[in-house]
Amino acid sequence: METGRTEDTRRGTTRRSVFRIGAALGAIGSGALVAACGAGGSGGAGTSEGSERLGPNGFTFKQPVQLTYWKSLEGPRHEAQVKLTDDFNAKRTDVNVSLEHVGAYAQAAEKLTASLAANTPPDVMLLTVDQHTPAFARQGALHPLDEFGKSDKSAQFEKYAPGFIKNGTINGKLYQIPFARSTPLLYYNKDHLKAAGLPETPPSTWDQLVEIGQKLTRAGIPQAASDEPRQRAAPSIAYWWGFQSMLWAFGGKYSDDKFNPTLTQPENILAMELLVDMVKRHQMARAYKAPGPAQTAFMQGQLSFTIESTAQLTQNEKAATFRLGAAFLPAKKERAVPGGGSGLTILNSIPREKKEAGWEFIKFVTNTPNTIYFSQQTGYMVVRTDAADQPDYKKFLAENPNAKVTFDQMQYVRTQDSIVEVPQATLTIEAAMWQILGEDKPVRQTFEELNRQLVNLAANVKK
């Protein structure tokens, strides 16, 4: 992710463009996309089990195979991908990968849509897990990867984190291998806790967050913002990704697994009411329309807590002028977090040989040593469970407790509720949340209207 509001900025842009992408894919579906996917019929015939190129160590090729990899992410996330690609090319004489940066997630997805229409797609693509991968997979643009995982024993497919594999599974088929994966974290200012005479232990539950936040504001520890009459310790953000975890914590959810919205459930109402009470009744939080300004306020000392992606970890640690802590998101009835970020996909229209070579590239950059490397360089989570067995990584986690939090929280990853895959759904959710937090609209009535809006949106995608 880029600088500043990296992942969440990308997510915001992604959501705003996903409707355009979905509409374009729908238009393509009866023409060029069908032709493109049909190309996989001739170039993609056969299965891995029957491929003469598959051996005990994976696929090998008699003639060099040239691949194009379209990627997003900048800064250290770009540099790490360049190194991994260079390492792969140095190791292989039969496959060569050309890496191309195609912009932020939304821009990259729009370019993919155009390339599918022109029947000139890349071979391997980095796509977001929560919206772009499902959208392209359902249109037939992506190649199912289950067969590779089953037939290529050298991939040690069973060692990928199960939650991340589940995230990449759409309608029973696997379309994405996890790579730049993240969850939201609770970041906190240890210096603030110490200055208030509090233990430097982060809150484990939402009730504890409220309690500690009240103590911090009463003690006058956070810096006052120029446009805020009193100090605040935490943000209440109109942001679907963080609120997804909160709904699960309260025993609620956005929808069932068939795109049926459930916002009017009592648990969802209670969760939203707490966000409001944190601002109005408990007076320990400030309302934010987006996570970016909350992140900035936190880094400037105007908040003691914020909810931000694991992808921001190394960047936050380098930029912080205080002792930065990271913790699990708060729990209540239970603890669960959505898995965000992106993963690697293979296009369906390319020749079979390129699909097999693409699998070799994906397998390499997500193997245990390389997922550890990528995690250490960026803050993204490791995607293989056996990473914890590696002595060097054990040492790294022991020396970097914040990074250990990102690894340990992997056990609580859950696939986001189905409704968030629907074009415009997350924008609609966030607009309703801001009506409540920023415009004082009543929670129950606003969520009843939100539920109706989501029902209408979902009606356009149900099959």
Protein Blocks (a to p, Z undefined) as FASTA:
>chain_A
ZZhjlmlmmmmmmmmmmmmmmmmmmmmmmmmmmmmmmmmmmmmgccfklpmkbcfkbccd
fbdcddddddehehjllmmmmmmmmmmmmmpmkbccddddebjfklmmmmmmmmmmnopa
cfbdcddfklmmmmmmmnopaccfklmmmmmmmlommlpcfklmmmmpgghiafbdcfbd
cdddddddfklmmmnopafbdcfbfklmmmmmmmmmmnomaccdfklcbdcfbdcdddfk
lmmmmmmmnopafbdceopacklpmklmmmmmmmmmmmmmnopaccdfbfklmmmmmmno
pafbdcddfklmmmmmmmpcbdcdddddddfkbccdddehjdddddfkbcfklmmmmmmm
mmmmmmmklmmmmmmmnopacfbfklmmpmklmmmmmmmmmlmmmmmmmmmgccddfklm
pghklmmmmmmmmmmmmnopafklmmmmmmmmmmmmmmmmgZZ
